[in-house]
Each structure stands twice: as C-alpha cells, then as structure tokens.
Amino acid sequence: MEEQEDRISLLPDCLVGTIVSILPPKAAARTMVLSHRWRHIWPSLPLDLNLDTDSDARFLGATDSDARFLSAKSILSILSSHCGPIRRFCVTTLAGVGTCTWLQTLAERRIDDTLVLRFASGMQHHPLPRSLLSSAGVAIRHLDLHCCRLGLPNNPYSPVQTLQHVEYLSLSDVIISEMALHRMIEVCPVLSELHLSMIDGLHRICFHSCTLTTMSISRPYVPLSEFFVSGTPAIKSIIFSYVNL
C-alpha cells in the first residue's frame, strides 16, 4: 500500500504552530512524538489552558463522578511537559495530595494574562504560594480564585503582592483577612472590575481605588457594618446579592 504524503510537515513552522495551538492540550502534547521537528513545537508555544469545563476534564481522564475536577497528577503532567510561556491557566480541581507540588511548579513559571484556580467547595482551603502572585503573576490581567487561602493564617498583616496589571479580580470563598483584602485591592493600580463572594470575616468595605468601575458583593458570611465608596471616584456599578446591610 502506497504511503500517503505528509503534507502538514511541509508547512512552515509558524503554520504548524498555529495548528498545534488549537488542539486540546493532551492531543497537542502527543504531537511531540511525531518526529524530531515536532518535538519542540508544542512546548515552545504559549500555553492556553482552559480546563474549567466537564468536557476538558473528561478528555484528560477524569472519572464520571469527578468530571469537574482535574487531578493533581494531570495538572503536573501538563506543566512538566510544557516549558514555554503561559498565556492562560484555568483549572477546577480538588485540593489534596499533590496540590502543593503543582502549585509550586506553576509558581516558578510566568503567567502572562489569565489565572483561574477553582478548588472544590467544602474542602480544605489550600494556601497559595506567595510567589504565584508575585514573580509568576507579575503580568496577570485576569485573576479568579475560589476556595483557597491568601496570606498567613490568623495574621491580618500578611504581606500583600502588588498586582500591577490586574484589571479583573474575583475572589470567592477565599480566606483572607479584611485588612489584607483592602490592601490587595489598593495595590492594583489598574483594577476596573471586582467581585467578592462568600468572604469570611468581611465586616467593612472601605478602600481606595481610582480605577474601579464595577463591583459586586454576594453572600458574605457576616453582616456588613460599613460600606464606604467615596474612595472609588470612578465607580459606575455596585451589585449586592444576599447581603445583610
């Protein structure tokens, strides 16, 4: 039987890279075994990883019962096989054995645009490495965190990273002191959109931001005793959901 000509390999590297970039991550990683030329294409591309859906998790081997949650082993495997830059990293996972390892691996990389980390609700609030939002997250524009912990436990004076490029910030069921939260918002010099949901111990909303235009607050665990907006002169929209004022 006559072998068919491999016309894809005749394409220039820029086009081959474009083809590989639109493949699901597992399929893209498999292209490395096709030939010596293909071995370095996927690792050199900006990683655009959106594993925040059931279909993506199943594609990477999640069981039906845990289809929403990508395993720590799968996340570490992706990070280990791809040494290039990260444009977008979005995962939904369970905090447990192996979480520290892949978080530390991620913290050693640079994330250029989007970071979405959603840990399963009702589980342990896993602490995020400080370097994840400092050195690795120096260029993040979109930050979305769920069910994790920022800063040291029971320490309202924990250092807060300056997020120079963050325009969108969403914190849901995140353990962070009220003082640290206010400082975190104030050291985001271009922040325009803020969403806070299920933040424990949040009694006061009192911070300054000259760039914030949109804010939503939902399901705080305690009643708000103070809400101060005169420090946000650009604010256009404030949405409250299930808030006891």
N, C-alpha and C positions, 0 to 999 in steps of 0.2 A: 504493500500500500504506500503510495507516494506521500511523503511528509508535506504538510501544509507550511507555507512560508510564514515566518514570524514577523508580520509587518509592524506590530506595535514596537518591537525592539529597534526598528529602523527609524522611529521618530526621534526628534531631538530631545535632550534631557528635560527641557522646560515643559514640553507637552506630556512626556511620560510622568513627570512630577505632578502635573495637573490631574491626570487620570488617577494616580495613586491617592491623591489628596481627597478625592470624593468617595473613596471606598470606605466601608465600615472599618474600624481600627483593626479588628482581627484579620480581615481579608487583606488590608494594607500591609500588615506585618508579615503575612505569608509570602508577599511578593519578593521578600529578601532572599528566598531560596531558589528563585527562578534562574538567576545567573549572577556572575561576578558583578556585572554592570548594575543589576537591580538591587544588589545587596545594600547599597548605601543611599538609595533614593528615599525610602520612607523615613529612616532615621534623620535625614537632613531636612525634611520638610517641617514647617511649623505645625505642632500638634494641635489639632482642633478636635477636642474630645468632649462629646456631649453624650454621656452615659446616664442621663437623668430620666430615661423612659423605660418602660417594661420591655419593649421590643429589643432595645440595645442590650439590656441586661441578659435577656434570654439568649441573644446571639453570642454572648461571651460565656455562656454556660451556666447561668443561674437556674436553679430549680423552679418549678412552677409555684411552689409555696413561698419562695423568696425572690420572685422575679423582679421585684422593685429594687432589690439590694445587691449591688455588685460586691463580690468577695474581695477581701484584702489581698488575696493571692493574685486575683485577676488584675487589680489595680497596680500592684507592684510589678507584675509581668509586663504590663504596658509601659510603665515608666522605665523599667530596666532595658527594654528593647528599643526605646526611642531616646536618643541623646540630643536631639535637636531642640530648638526653642519651643515654648508652649504658648499658643495664642489663646486657647480656651480650654478650661478644665472643669467639667461639670459632672459630678457623680452623686448618686444616692447609695448609701452603704450602711452596714452595721458596724458599730464601734465594738471592738473586741480584740482577739489575738491577731497580731499582725498590723493593727492600725498604726501603732507608733512607728513601725518600720516604713510604711509607705508615706506617711505624713512627713517623716524626716527626709525621705528621698525627694519628695515634692518640694520641701523647703530648700533644698540645695539647688533647685532649678529656678529659672526666671519665667514668670508668667506675665505675658505682655498685654492682656486685655481683660479676660473674664475668669473669675474663680467662683464656682458654686459648689459648696460642700454641704450635703444634707445627710445627717446621720439619723437613724431610725428614732422616732419619738418614743419616750418611755424607757429608753436605755440610758446607760451611763453617759454623762456629758463629758466627752473626751476633750482634754486640753489641746489647743493648737500650739505647735512650736512657735515661739516668738519670731524666729527668722522667716516663717511663712509669710508674714505680713510686713516684714522689714526688707530684707535683701531680696527674697524671691518675689515679693509682691510690690516691688517699687514702682512698677508700671501698670498695675491693675486699675481698670476703669470701672468695672462692674464687680461688686463683691456681695455675695449672697450666702449667708451661713445659717444653719439650722441645727439645733440640739448639740451644742458644743460649749466649751468654756474658753473665755479670753481672760488672760491675766492670772495672777496667783490667787488661790482660794482665800477668802476672808481678808483680802488686802485691797482696800479701796484706792491705795496709792500705787498700784501696779503700773509700771511704765506703759505708755501708750505710743504705738507706732504712728508716725506721720505718714498719711496716705496721700501723697502729693497729687495723684491723678484720678482718684476715685470720684466718679460722678454719681454713681448709683450705689446705695448701701442698704441692704436688707438684713436684719437680724431677727431671727425667730427662735424662741425657746433657747436663747443664748444666756449663759451665766456670765454676767459682767457687773461690776459694781456701778451704782448710779454715777458716782464721781468719774470713774474711768470712761463710762459711756459718753458723758458730756464732753470730756476732754477729747475722746476719739473723734466725735463729730466736729469739734472746733479746730482740729488739726487736719481736716480735709479741706484744703483751700479752694477746691472747685466743685464741692459736693452740691448737686442740684436736686436729688431725689432721695428721700429717707423713708424707710418702712421699719417699724418696730412692732413686734408681735410677741406676746407671752414672755415679756421680760420680767423676771422675778425681782422684787425689791425696788421697782421703779415708782417712786412716790412723786418725783418732781420732773418736769420737762423745763429746763432752764439753761439754755446755752446760747451762744452767739454764732451765727453763720451768715455772712454777707451774700452767699451764693445760693442758698437753699430756696427752692421754689415750690416743692411738693413734699408733703409729709403725711404719713398715715400712722395711726397708733391703734392697735387692736389687742383685745383680750389681756390686758395687764393683770397680773396676779393680785395686785393690791390697788385700792382706790388712788387716783391721782389727787394729791393735795395742793399742787401748784402747777400752773401751766403758764409759761412766760414766753411770749412771741415777739416782744419788741426788739429782741436781739437778732431777728431774722427779717430784715427790711425788704427782701426780695420775695418773700413767701406769697404764693398765689392760691394754694390749695392745701387745706388741712382736713383729713378724714378721720373720724373716730368710729370704731366698731367695738361694741360691747365694752365700753369704757364707763366706769363709775367715777364721775367727777364730784 
